Amino acid sequence: MKEGIHPNYHEITVVMTDGSSFKTRSTLGKPGETLRLDIDPKTHPAWTGQHRIVDSGGQVAKFNKRFQNLGLPTKK
């Protein structure tokens, strides 16, 4: 490998949505930094098989607000 062209590869801590954590190596940030996940394989419908709406950052609420007056019946 060429010298000086690759990012620093160091150990970080990854915290899952349920609070569990593990250590891995990454080029993210600085050594010892923590990566907190919003969505992970334990909760994401693609891996769990459960179909539910995953609302990250209020995107579903924004969509509903934007299209609330289309004249379609809403669930009550």
C-alpha positions as CSV (number, residue, x, y, z in Angstrom):
1,M,0.0,0.0,0.0
2,K,1.1,3.6,-0.6
3,E,2.1,5.5,2.5
4,G,0.0,8.5,3.6
5,I,-3.1,8.1,1.4
6,H,-5.2,5.9,3.6
7,P,-7.4,7.2,6.5
8,N,-6.5,6.4,10.1
9,Y,-8.1,3.0,11.0
10,H,-8.8,2.7,14.7
11,E,-11.2,1.2,17.3
12,I,-14.6,2.8,18.0
13,T,-17.7,1.7,20.0
14,V,-21.0,1.1,18.2
15,V,-24.2,1.5,20.3
16,M,-27.3,-0.3,19.1
17,T,-30.9,1.1,19.5
18,D,-31.5,-1.3,22.5
19,G,-28.4,0.1,24.3
20,S,-26.1,-2.9,23.7
21,S,-22.7,-2.0,22.3
22,F,-19.7,-3.6,20.7
23,K,-16.2,-2.5,19.6
24,T,-15.1,-2.5,16.0
25,R,-12.5,-0.9,13.9
26,S,-13.4,2.0,11.6
27,T,-12.1,5.1,9.9
28,L,-14.9,7.2,11.5
29,G,-13.9,10.1,13.7
30,K,-11.2,9.7,16.3
31,P,-10.0,6.7,18.3
32,G,-12.5,5.8,21.1
33,E,-15.4,7.6,19.5
34,T,-19.0,6.3,19.8
35,L,-21.3,5.6,16.9
36,R,-25.0,5.6,18.0
37,L,-27.4,3.9,15.6
38,D,-30.9,5.1,14.9
39,I,-31.8,1.9,13.0
40,D,-30.0,-1.4,13.3
41,P,-30.6,-5.1,12.3
42,K,-32.4,-5.8,15.6
43,T,-35.1,-3.3,14.8
44,H,-35.2,-2.8,11.1
45,P,-38.2,-4.5,9.3
46,A,-35.9,-5.8,6.5
47,W,-34.2,-8.1,9.1
48,T,-37.0,-8.7,11.6
49,G,-39.8,-9.5,9.1
50,Q,-42.2,-7.2,10.9
51,H,-43.8,-4.6,8.7
52,R,-44.0,-1.3,10.5
53,I,-43.2,2.3,9.7
54,V,-39.7,3.4,10.7
55,D,-39.9,7.1,11.3
56,S,-36.5,8.6,11.2
57,G,-36.5,12.4,11.9
58,G,-40.2,12.8,11.6
59,Q,-40.4,12.1,7.9
60,V,-43.7,10.2,8.2
61,A,-45.2,13.1,10.1
62,K,-44.0,15.6,7.4
63,F,-45.5,13.4,4.7
64,N,-48.8,13.1,6.4
65,K,-49.0,16.9,7.1
66,R,-48.1,17.7,3.5
67,F,-50.7,15.4,1.9
68,Q,-53.5,15.6,4.6
69,N,-55.9,17.5,2.3
70,L,-56.0,15.2,-0.7
71,G,-59.5,14.2,0.1
72,L,-58.7,10.6,0.9
73,P,-60.3,8.9,3.9
74,T,-58.1,8.9,7.0
75,K,-57.9,6.2,9.7
76,K,-59.4,7.2,13.0
